[in-house]
């Protein structure tokens, strides 16, 4: 086995770690590396999306329930977990959009939330960090702020002149954006489901896809083979029972079709302090050589 390396993934809410890159984290844990999921908020403003969980005792204790769900998902994936401690901003709706509540994650000053993530990075000392792109994966204010502080913390964690009160400097070596919702992938699954006589949940979604928007798949530099960990990914998703309906489209594509058509999870390398060659098939490409040199 290669020397133990460390991977940090930074997410906005509990359940994001299971819907974005979970099979990758399960793979690296299985290979003996250390993986930590940092969750920026407690998901307090999330709606209950699984009708079976829409019960008074769940609604009244949603914060505690979501914390328990996160603990279960982390155990399934084998990852360490850390709450960053901020409050879910919610997804504003309306025209015009209402202002966000005071004190939520997306309104906390950047220097405050960045400092907390710098502290987490200096404590865990990751070699590789994964976060969302500048669009947040989708335009939720917490996802966008998650992107912003992840990039800022990646750049600040190794600077001895910044945040001097939160630990010894540590410079991660690579920063990635995760890309999971590509049109190309959705189209492949849609056509395969229909060809196999199965119902596809993607038809309407594809029809409404904005053709002027570039496919995120065009930005991918790194495809991590992780098909054998798709069951763990799905089990972790189901652990977030308030957010994931087991009968939803998350589970519409049989795993054998997924493994045949798209057995990878996909990333964009945006910062690298080590030598690597694109395209990659390993987030730690170039890191082992640097660390062990």
C-alpha positions as CSV (number, residue, x, y, z in Angstrom):
1,X,0.0,0.0,0.0
2,X,1.2,3.5,-0.7
3,X,2.0,5.7,2.3
4,X,-1.1,7.1,4.0
5,X,-2.2,10.4,2.5
6,X,-5.0,12.8,3.6
7,X,-8.0,14.0,1.7
8,X,-10.5,16.7,2.8
9,X,-13.8,17.3,1.2
10,X,-15.7,20.5,2.1
11,X,-19.5,20.6,1.8
12,X,-22.3,23.0,2.5
13,X,-24.9,20.7,4.2
14,X,-25.2,17.2,5.6
15,X,-26.1,14.8,2.7
16,X,-23.9,16.8,0.2
17,X,-21.0,14.5,1.0
18,X,-23.1,11.5,0.0
19,X,-24.5,12.9,-3.2
20,X,-21.1,14.3,-4.4
21,X,-18.0,12.2,-4.4
22,X,-19.0,9.6,-1.8
23,X,-17.7,6.6,-3.8
24,X,-14.4,8.4,-4.2
25,X,-14.0,8.9,-0.5
26,X,-15.0,5.3,0.2
27,X,-12.4,4.1,-2.2
28,X,-9.6,6.1,-0.7
29,X,-10.6,5.0,2.8
30,X,-10.5,1.4,1.6
31,X,-7.0,2.0,0.2
32,X,-5.8,3.1,3.7
33,X,-5.8,6.8,3.3
34,X,-7.4,9.3,5.8
35,X,-10.4,11.2,4.6
36,X,-12.3,13.9,6.4
37,X,-15.7,15.5,5.5
38,X,-16.1,19.1,6.7
39,X,-19.7,20.2,6.7
40,X,-20.1,24.0,6.9
41,X,-23.7,24.1,8.2
42,X,-26.1,21.9,10.1
43,X,-28.7,21.8,7.4
44,X,-31.2,23.4,9.8
45,X,-33.2,25.0,7.0
46,X,-33.6,21.9,4.8
47,X,-37.0,20.7,3.8
48,X,-38.0,17.1,4.5
49,X,-37.9,15.5,1.1
50,X,-38.9,12.0,2.0
51,X,-42.6,11.7,2.8
52,X,-42.0,8.8,5.1
53,X,-40.0,11.1,7.4
54,X,-42.4,14.0,7.4
55,X,-43.6,13.4,10.9
56,X,-44.1,15.8,13.8
57,X,-41.3,14.4,16.0
58,X,-38.9,14.7,13.0
59,X,-39.9,18.2,12.1
60,X,-39.6,19.3,15.7
61,X,-36.1,17.9,16.1
62,X,-34.7,18.3,12.6
63,X,-31.3,19.6,13.7
64,X,-30.7,16.6,15.9
65,X,-32.1,14.2,13.3
66,X,-29.8,15.6,10.6
67,X,-26.8,15.3,12.9
68,X,-27.6,11.7,13.5
69,X,-28.0,11.1,9.8
70,X,-24.7,12.6,9.1
71,X,-23.0,10.4,11.7
72,X,-24.5,7.3,10.1
73,X,-23.4,8.3,6.6
74,X,-19.9,9.0,7.8
75,X,-19.7,5.6,9.5
76,X,-20.9,3.9,6.2
77,X,-18.3,5.7,4.2
78,X,-15.6,5.2,6.8
79,X,-14.7,8.9,6.8
80,X,-13.9,11.3,9.7
81,X,-16.3,14.2,10.1
82,X,-16.2,17.7,11.4
83,X,-18.9,20.4,11.6
84,X,-17.7,23.9,10.8
85,X,-20.5,25.2,13.0
86,X,-22.4,27.7,10.8
87,X,-26.2,27.9,10.3
88,X,-27.9,26.8,7.1
89,X,-28.9,29.9,5.0
90,X,-31.9,28.2,3.3
91,X,-32.7,28.6,-0.3
92,X,-34.5,31.9,-0.9
93,X,-37.4,32.0,-3.2
94,X,-39.4,34.8,-4.7
95,X,-39.2,37.7,-7.2
96,X,-37.5,39.7,-5.9
97,X,-35.5,37.4,-3.7
98,X,-35.9,38.1,0.0
99,X,-32.8,38.9,2.0
100,X,-31.1,36.1,3.8
101,X,-31.5,36.0,7.6
102,X,-28.8,37.6,9.7
103,X,-26.1,35.3,11.0
104,X,-26.5,32.5,8.6
105,X,-23.5,31.0,6.8
106,X,-23.8,33.0,3.6
107,X,-24.0,36.3,5.5
108,X,-21.2,35.7,8.0
109,X,-18.2,37.7,7.1
110,X,-15.8,35.8,4.8
111,X,-12.9,36.2,7.2
112,X,-14.8,34.5,10.0
113,X,-15.8,31.4,8.1
114,X,-12.5,31.2,6.2
115,X,-10.6,31.3,9.6
116,X,-12.6,28.3,10.8
117,X,-11.8,26.3,7.7
118,X,-8.1,27.3,7.9
119,X,-8.1,25.9,11.5
120,X,-9.7,22.7,10.3
121,X,-7.0,22.4,7.5
122,X,-4.2,23.0,9.9
123,X,-5.5,20.4,12.3
124,X,-6.1,17.7,9.7
125,X,-3.3,18.7,7.3
126,X,-4.8,17.5,4.1
127,X,-2.7,16.9,1.0
128,X,-5.8,17.3,-1.3
129,X,-8.9,19.4,-0.9
130,X,-12.2,19.0,-2.8
131,X,-14.9,21.6,-2.9
132,X,-17.5,23.1,-5.4
133,X,-16.9,25.3,-8.4
134,X,-17.7,29.0,-8.5
135,X,-21.4,28.2,-9.2
136,X,-21.6,26.0,-6.1
137,X,-22.6,23.0,-8.3
138,X,-26.0,24.8,-8.2
139,X,-26.7,28.3,-7.0
140,X,-27.5,27.8,-3.4
141,X,-26.0,30.6,-1.3
142,X,-24.3,28.1,1.0
143,X,-22.8,26.2,-1.8
144,X,-21.4,29.4,-3.3
145,X,-20.0,30.5,0.1
146,X,-18.6,27.0,0.6
147,X,-16.6,27.4,-2.7
148,X,-15.4,30.9,-1.7
149,X,-14.1,29.9,1.7
150,X,-12.6,26.7,0.5
151,X,-10.5,28.5,-2.1
152,X,-9.6,31.2,0.4
153,X,-8.6,28.7,3.0
154,X,-6.5,26.6,0.6
155,X,-4.5,29.8,-0.2
156,X,-4.3,30.9,3.5
157,X,-3.7,27.7,5.4
158,X,0.0,27.7,4.5
159,X,0.7,31.4,5.0
160,X,2.4,32.0,8.4
161,X,1.3,35.6,8.4
162,X,-2.5,34.8,8.2
163,X,-4.7,33.4,11.0
164,X,-1.7,33.0,13.3
165,X,-3.9,32.0,16.3
166,X,-5.4,28.8,14.7
167,X,-2.4,26.4,14.4
168,X,0.8,25.9,12.6
169,X,0.7,26.6,8.8
170,X,0.0,23.7,6.5
171,X,-0.2,24.0,2.7
172,X,-2.4,21.5,0.9
173,X,-0.9,20.4,-2.4
174,X,-4.0,20.1,-4.7
175,X,-7.4,21.7,-4.9
176,X,-10.3,20.2,-7.0
177,X,-13.8,21.1,-7.9
178,X,-16.3,18.2,-8.0
179,X,-18.5,17.8,-11.1
180,X,-21.3,15.4,-10.9
181,X,-24.3,16.7,-12.8
182,X,-23.2,16.7,-16.4
183,X,-25.7,16.6,-19.4
184,X,-23.5,14.0,-21.1
185,X,-23.8,11.6,-18.2
186,X,-27.5,12.2,-17.8
187,X,-28.1,11.6,-21.5
188,X,-26.2,8.3,-21.4
189,X,-28.2,7.0,-18.5
190,X,-31.5,8.2,-20.1
191,X,-30.9,6.4,-23.4
192,X,-29.7,3.3,-21.6
193,X,-32.8,3.1,-19.4
194,X,-35.1,3.4,-22.4
195,X,-33.1,0.9,-24.4
196,X,-33.5,-1.6,-21.5
197,X,-37.2,-1.0,-21.3
198,X,-37.0,0.9,-18.1
199,X,-38.6,4.2,-17.2
200,X,-36.2,7.2,-17.2
201,X,-36.6,10.1,-14.8
202,X,-34.4,12.3,-16.9
203,X,-36.5,13.1,-19.9
204,X,-38.1,16.3,-18.6
205,X,-34.8,17.4,-17.0
206,X,-33.0,17.0,-20.3
207,X,-35.7,18.9,-22.2
208,X,-35.3,21.8,-19.8
209,X,-31.5,21.8,-19.9
210,X,-30.3,25.3,-20.9
211,X,-28.4,24.6,-24.1
212,X,-26.4,27.8,-23.7
213,X,-24.9,26.6,-20.5
214,X,-21.6,24.6,-20.9
215,X,-21.7,21.0,-19.8
216,X,-19.6,20.8,-16.5
217,X,-18.1,17.6,-18.0
218,X,-16.1,19.7,-20.4
219,X,-14.2,21.0,-17.3
220,X,-13.2,17.6,-16.0
221,X,-9.5,16.8,-15.7
222,X,-9.6,13.8,-13.3
223,X,-11.8,10.7,-13.4
224,X,-11.6,8.5,-10.4
225,X,-12.6,4.9,-10.9
226,X,-14.9,3.9,-8.0
227,X,-17.7,1.8,-9.3
228,X,-17.2,-0.9,-6.7
229,X,-18.1,1.6,-4.0
230,X,-21.4,2.7,-5.5
231,X,-23.3,0.5,-3.0
232,X,-21.6,2.4,-0.1
233,X,-22.4,5.7,-1.8
234,X,-26.1,4.7,-2.1
235,X,-26.2,3.4,1.5
236,X,-24.7,6.7,2.7
237,X,-27.3,8.6,0.7
238,X,-30.2,6.6,2.2
239,X,-28.8,7.3,5.7
240,X,-29.9,10.9,5.1
241,X,-33.5,9.7,5.3
242,X,-35.1,13.2,5.7
243,X,-33.5,14.4,2.5
244,X,-33.4,11.3,0.3
245,X,-36.5,9.4,-0.8
246,X,-35.5,5.8,-1.5
247,X,-37.9,5.7,-4.4
248,X,-36.5,8.9,-6.0
249,X,-34.4,9.3,-9.1
250,X,-31.2,9.1,-7.1
251,X,-31.6,5.3,-7.4
252,X,-33.3,5.0,-10.8
253,X,-30.2,3.7,-12.8
254,X,-29.3,0.1,-11.9
255,X,-25.7,-0.1,-10.6
256,X,-24.6,-2.5,-13.4
257,X,-25.6,0.2,-15.9
258,X,-23.8,2.9,-14.0
259,X,-20.6,0.8,-13.8
260,X,-20.8,0.0,-17.5
261,X,-21.5,3.5,-18.7
262,X,-19.9,5.8,-16.1
263,X,-17.8,4.0,-13.4
264,X,-16.0,7.2,-12.3
265,X,-16.6,10.3,-10.2
266,X,-15.3,13.4,-11.9
267,X,-13.2,16.4,-10.8
268,X,-11.5,19.5,-12.1
269,X,-8.0,20.3,-10.9
270,X,-7.8,24.0,-10.2
271,X,-4.6,24.3,-8.0
272,X,-1.6,22.1,-8.0
273,X,1.7,22.5,-6.2
274,X,3.0,19.1,-7.5
275,X,3.8,17.9,-10.9
276,X,1.0,15.9,-12.5
277,X,-0.1,15.0,-16.1
278,X,-3.6,15.6,-17.3
279,X,-5.9,13.9,-17.6
280,X,-5.6,12.1,-14.3
281,X,-7.2,9.0,-12.7
282,X,-6.1,9.7,-9.1
283,X,-6.6,12.7,-6.9
284,X,-3.2,11.9,-5.3
285,X,-1.3,11.9,-8.6
286,X,2.0,13.6,-8.0
287,X,1.4,13.9,-4.2
288,X,2.9,10.6,-3.3
289,X,6.1,11.5,-5.1
290,X,6.2,14.9,-3.4
291,X,5.5,13.7,0.1
292,X,7.9,10.8,-0.1
293,X,10.7,12.6,-1.9
